């Protein structure tokens, strides 16, 4: 089948909490993946209570989007009974799918929640067509392909018309085989496959020779340290047509623990790119500002992972993550009249300061703050994080639009920007 005439690929976005869910939907996600307070691989994300999850599913549906719930830990004996109860409660909520990895949990879900579509996590390491048929016979209807596969190999998996193949398109890469990491368990007693990874692949390492204790030998070291396990982040924006041509059914953005600036920017860019491709496959061209947008959010640098058989010197980063060049200023809570926006402040903002407004479509709008009013309507010179103020701008904003500014240099004497996940 011609990929351009196939059903449109789904853009699947992370939702680590309710705010990130709202942002992902605002910027155009077709579907979101989220999790409860336990049994997923991102237990240190805020995640959702059962009541919040019910509201999240309803909100996604009100936007015409789908909501999938991750239950993708590898269960220990003590987990079996609680997971059975959890699956029963999920069944009552009726999400659009549940993301599983452990064969035992898949079997339990078939018995406890037979009407819930099962999506197989990348943690299950599906690497060939026979494995796809195996999971199909058990009742799985979607599979997130193993991270180690090339696009050519994924295209072979996608030939099965009864199983949709999902693949990551953007975000952090794990150094271990489809996330099966031992380092976190060994170094911090935090099991990776129980949702508690401490990301030791991002640590700095040196070599110690057995007979020379205390004498450290650098390995590809610079002044910041030695990051021999530290992969660059995945970015397949430039190769989006090739992913669609491989008959991948869903493109997944990684990052349930990342902030709303990351979520908004990644979803916005890939939404625009996907829509542009389907509008004119033959004439599709990548817009320069799409890549520029992705350079404004947190990353470890970008690579194409294993998809194109890239050499390791193109995928490895030997330096720690650097702060992004732009800081989130605030989130629009409501319009306050023509060219006025009521915002929740995330980083210090000043009168007259240049900002960028991240709209749902097109390049960011460059603007300048004409006035700042506090909740009593008094004009002020500066707004601090955590406050709510009204800004006078030269354009209108919509609810959930984000505002950002370039990170100030240390010469200003200001504190570094707060994380955008706060």
C-alpha positions in Angstrom: 0.0 0.0 0.0 1.2 3.5 -0.8 2.0 5.1 2.5 0.5 8.4 1.4 -2.8 6.7 0.9 -2.7 4.6 4.1 -4.5 5.7 7.2 -2.8 8.8 8.7 0.0 8.1 11.1 -0.9 8.8 14.8 1.1 11.3 16.8 1.4 9.9 20.3 2.5 12.3 23.1 3.6 11.9 26.7 1.4 13.1 29.5 3.2 12.8 32.9 0.5 14.8 34.7 -2.7 16.7 34.0 -1.0 19.9 32.9 1.2 18.1 30.4 -1.9 16.3 29.1 -3.6 19.6 28.5 -0.5 21.0 26.7 -0.1 17.9 24.5 -3.8 18.1 23.5 -3.6 21.8 22.9 -0.7 21.5 20.5 -2.2 18.7 18.5 -1.5 15.2 19.8 -3.7 12.5 18.3 -3.2 10.4 21.4 -1.5 10.5 24.8 0.0 7.9 27.0 -0.1 8.2 30.8 0.1 6.1 33.9 -1.2 5.6 37.4 0.7 6.0 40.6 2.4 2.6 40.2 3.2 -0.2 37.7 4.7 2.0 34.9 8.3 2.7 34.0 8.1 6.4 35.0 7.2 6.2 38.7 9.0 9.4 39.4 6.7 11.4 37.1 3.7 12.9 38.8 1.3 10.5 37.1 -2.5 10.1 37.8 -4.8 9.0 40.6 -7.7 6.9 39.4 -10.0 9.9 39.6 -7.5 12.0 37.6 -7.1 9.2 35.1 -10.9 9.1 34.5 -10.9 12.9 33.9 -7.8 12.6 31.7 -9.5 10.0 29.5 -12.6 12.2 29.2 -10.6 15.3 28.4 -8.7 13.4 25.7 -11.9 12.2 24.2 -13.4 15.7 24.2 -10.4 16.8 22.0 -11.0 13.8 19.7 -7.9 12.1 21.0 -7.2 8.7 22.5 -5.7 7.9 25.9 -3.5 4.9 26.6 -2.4 3.8 30.1 1.0 2.3 30.7 1.2 -0.8 33.0 4.6 -1.8 31.6 6.6 -2.9 34.6 8.1 -6.4 34.8 6.2 -7.7 37.8 7.8 -9.2 40.8 5.8 -11.9 42.8 4.5 -9.2 45.2 3.1 -7.2 42.3 0.8 -9.8 40.8 -2.2 -9.4 43.1 -2.1 -5.5 43.1 -1.8 -5.5 39.3 -4.8 -7.7 39.0 -6.9 -5.3 41.1 -5.4 -2.4 39.1 -6.4 -3.9 35.8 -9.9 -4.4 37.0 -10.1 -0.8 38.0 -8.7 0.3 34.6 -11.3 -1.9 32.9 -14.0 0.2 34.5 -12.4 3.4 33.1 -12.2 2.1 29.5 -9.1 3.8 28.2 -8.4 3.3 24.5 -5.6 0.9 25.2 -3.2 -0.4 27.9 0.6 -0.6 27.3 2.1 -3.8 28.7 5.4 -5.6 28.6 5.4 -8.6 31.0 3.8 -11.7 29.4 2.2 -12.4 32.8 0.5 -9.0 32.8 -0.6 -9.5 29.2 -2.2 -12.8 30.2 -3.9 -11.2 33.2 -5.3 -8.4 31.1 -6.8 -10.8 28.6 -8.6 -12.5 31.5 -9.5 -9.4 33.6 -10.1 -6.8 31.0 -10.8 -8.6 27.7 -12.2 -5.5 26.0 -9.2 -3.3 26.5 -6.9 -3.2 23.5 -3.4 -4.3 24.4 -0.3 -2.3 23.2 3.0 -4.0 23.7 5.8 -1.8 25.1 9.2 -1.5 23.5 10.4 -3.2 26.8 9.1 -6.5 25.3 12.0 -6.4 22.7 10.0 -7.2 19.6 12.6 -7.5 16.9 11.1 -9.8 14.2 8.0 -10.8 12.3 7.6 -14.1 14.0 7.5 -12.3 17.4 4.8 -10.1 16.0 2.7 -13.1 15.0 3.3 -14.6 18.5 1.9 -11.5 20.2 -0.9 -11.3 17.7 -2.0 -14.8 18.6 -2.1 -13.8 22.3 -4.3 -10.8 21.6 -1.9 -7.9 21.1 -3.1 -5.4 18.6 -0.2 -2.8 18.6 3.5 -3.2 19.2 6.1 -0.6 19.9 9.1 -2.0 18.0 12.4 -2.6 19.8 14.6 0.5 19.8 17.5 -1.4 18.2 15.7 -2.0 14.8 16.5 -0.1 11.6 13.7 1.4 9.5 14.1 -1.4 7.0 13.6 -4.0 9.8 10.6 -2.2 11.2 9.0 -2.2 7.7 9.1 -6.0 7.8 7.3 -6.0 11.1 4.7 -3.6 9.7 3.7 -6.0 6.9 1.3 -7.7 9.3 -2.0 -6.0 8.5 -3.6 -7.1 11.8 -1.0 -5.5 14.2 -0.2 -1.8 14.2 3.5 -1.0 14.6 4.4 2.0 16.8 7.9 3.6 17.0 9.6 6.4 18.8 10.2 9.5 16.7 11.7 11.9 19.3 13.3 11.9 22.8 15.8 10.3 25.1 17.6 7.1 24.1 18.4 4.4 26.6 21.9 2.9 26.5 20.6 -0.6 27.3 18.8 -3.1 25.1 15.3 -1.8 24.9 15.6 -0.4 28.4 16.7 -3.7 30.1 19.3 -1.9 32.3 21.1 -3.5 35.2 23.2 -0.4 36.2 20.4 1.3 38.2 19.6 -1.8 40.2 23.3 -2.4 40.9 24.4 1.1 41.7 21.3 2.6 43.5 19.1 -0.4 44.2 16.4 1.2 42.0 15.1 -1.3 39.5 14.9 0.1 36.0 12.1 -2.2 35.0 10.0 -1.4 38.0 9.9 2.3 37.0 12.7 3.6 39.3 15.7 4.1 36.9 18.2 6.6 38.3 19.7 7.0 34.7 23.2 6.0 35.5 23.9 6.1 31.8 24.0 9.9 32.3 26.7 9.7 35.0 30.4 10.6 34.4 32.8 7.5 34.4 36.5 6.9 34.7 38.5 3.7 34.6 40.5 2.3 37.6 43.2 -0.3 37.1 43.1 -3.0 39.8 46.7 -2.5 41.1 46.4 1.3 41.1 43.5 2.1 43.4 42.5 5.7 43.5 44.3 6.4 40.2 41.6 7.4 37.6 42.2 7.0 33.9 40.1 9.2 31.7 38.1 7.7 28.8 37.4 10.3 26.0 37.4 12.9 28.8 36.9 16.7 28.5 36.8 19.3 31.2 33.3 18.3 32.2 33.9 14.6 32.6 33.6 11.3 30.8 30.1 10.3 29.7 30.8 7.0 27.9 27.2 5.7 28.1 25.4 9.0 27.3 23.5 8.8 24.1 22.3 11.8 22.2 18.5 12.2 21.9 16.5 10.8 19.0 15.2 13.2 16.4 13.7 11.8 13.2 12.1 15.0 12.0 14.2 15.1 8.9 13.3 11.6 8.0 9.6 11.7 8.8 8.6 10.6 5.2 10.8 7.5 5.5 9.1 6.5 8.8 5.7 6.9 7.2 6.8 4.9 4.1 7.8 2.1 6.5 4.1 1.8 7.3 4.6 2.7 11.0 1.1 3.4 12.4 2.0 5.6 15.3 5.0 8.0 16.0 5.7 8.3 19.7 7.4 11.2 21.5 9.3 10.2 24.6 9.2 12.3 27.8 6.6 11.8 30.5 9.1 13.3 33.0 10.0 16.4 30.9 8.3 19.8 31.2 5.5 21.5 29.3 7.9 23.5 27.1 9.4 20.3 25.8 6.0 18.7 25.3 4.5 21.7 23.6 7.4 22.2 21.2 7.9 18.6 20.2 4.2 18.0 19.7 3.7 21.2 17.7 6.7 20.5 15.4 5.7 16.9 14.6 2.1 17.9 14.2 2.9 20.5 11.6 5.3 18.1 9.8 2.9 15.2 9.7 0.1 17.4 8.4 2.3 19.0 5.8 3.4 15.6 4.5 -0.2 14.3 4.1 -1.3 17.6 2.5 1.3 17.2 -0.3 3.5 14.0 -0.1 5.2 14.7 -3.4 5.9 18.3 -2.6 6.8 17.9 1.1 9.7 19.9 2.4 11.0 20.3 5.9 10.6 23.9 7.2 13.7 25.3 8.7 11.9 26.7 11.8 10.8 23.2 12.8 14.4 22.2 13.6 15.1 25.6 15.1 12.1 25.0 17.5 13.6 21.7 18.6 16.9 23.3 19.3 15.2 25.6 21.9 14.2 22.8 24.2 16.2 20.5 26.5 18.2 17.8 24.7 21.6 16.1 24.7 22.0 16.9 21.0 20.2 14.9 18.3 20.8 11.7 16.4 18.8 9.2 14.4 19.4 6.3 16.8 19.5 2.9 15.1 17.1 3.7 12.3 19.6 4.6 9.7 22.6 2.5 10.9 24.4 5.6 12.0 27.9 5.2 13.4 28.5 5.5 17.1 30.5 8.7 16.9 27.3 10.4 15.6 25.0 9.0 18.3 27.2 9.3 21.4 27.4 12.5 23.6 30.5 12.8 25.8 29.2 15.8 27.7 26.4 16.3 30.2 23.1 17.9 29.1 23.3 21.6 28.7 20.5 24.0 29.8 18.3 25.0 26.9 18.9 28.4 25.3 15.3 29.4 26.1 13.4 29.5 29.4 9.7 29.1 29.9 8.2 32.4 31.1 4.6 31.3 31.6 1.5 29.5 30.5 -1.6 31.4 29.3 -4.5 30.7 31.6 -7.0 32.8 29.7 -7.4 35.8 27.4 -7.8 39.0 29.3 -9.1 41.0 26.4 -7.6 42.2 23.1 -3.8 41.7 23.2 -3.9 40.8 26.8 -3.1 37.5 28.4 -3.6 36.2 32.0 -0.6 34.0 32.7 0.9 31.8 35.3 4.5 32.9 35.7 7.2 30.2 35.6 10.3 32.3 35.4 11.0 35.9 36.4 9.7 38.3 33.8 10.3 42.1 33.3 8.5 45.0 31.7 9.7 45.6 28.2 11.3 42.2 27.9 11.4 40.4 24.6 9.4 37.1 24.6 8.3 34.4 22.1 4.7 33.2 22.1 4.5 29.5 21.1 1.3 29.2 19.1 -0.2 25.9 17.9 0.9 26.6 14.3 3.7 28.5 12.6 6.9 30.0 13.9 6.9 31.4 17.4 5.6 35.0 17.5 8.3 37.5 18.7 6.8 40.1 21.0 7.6 42.5 23.8 5.9 42.9 27.2 4.1 46.3 27.1 2.8 46.1 30.6 2.5 43.8 33.6 -0.5 44.0 35.9 -0.8 42.1 39.2 -4.1 40.5 40.4 -5.2 43.8 41.8 -4.8 45.5 38.4 -1.7 47.5 39.5 1.1 47.9 37.1 4.4 46.3 38.2 7.9 46.2 36.8 8.6 42.5 37.4 6.7 39.3 38.0 8.1 36.4 40.0 7.7 32.6 39.5 4.5 31.3 41.0 2.5 34.5 40.6 -0.4 35.2 38.2 -0.4 38.4 36.2 -1.9 40.0 33.1 0.5 40.9 30.3 -0.1 43.5 27.6 1.2 42.2 24.3 0.8 43.1 20.6 -1.0 39.9 19.7 -3.8 37.8 21.1 -3.0 34.5 23.0 -5.1 31.4 23.4 -5.5 29.4 26.6 -2.5 27.0 27.1 -0.2 28.9 24.7 3.3 29.2 26.2 5.6 32.2 26.5 9.4 31.9 26.6 12.5 34.1 26.5 16.2 33.7 25.9 18.1 32.6 28.9 19.7 35.6 30.5 23.5 35.6 30.9 25.1 35.4 34.3 26.2 39.0 34.0 22.6 40.0 34.9 23.0 38.6 38.3 19.7 36.7 38.0 19.1 33.2 39.1 19.1 30.4 36.5 15.6 29.6 35.0 13.4 27.2 36.9 12.6 23.8 35.3 9.6 24.1 33.1 8.0 21.1 34.7 7.2 23.1 37.9 
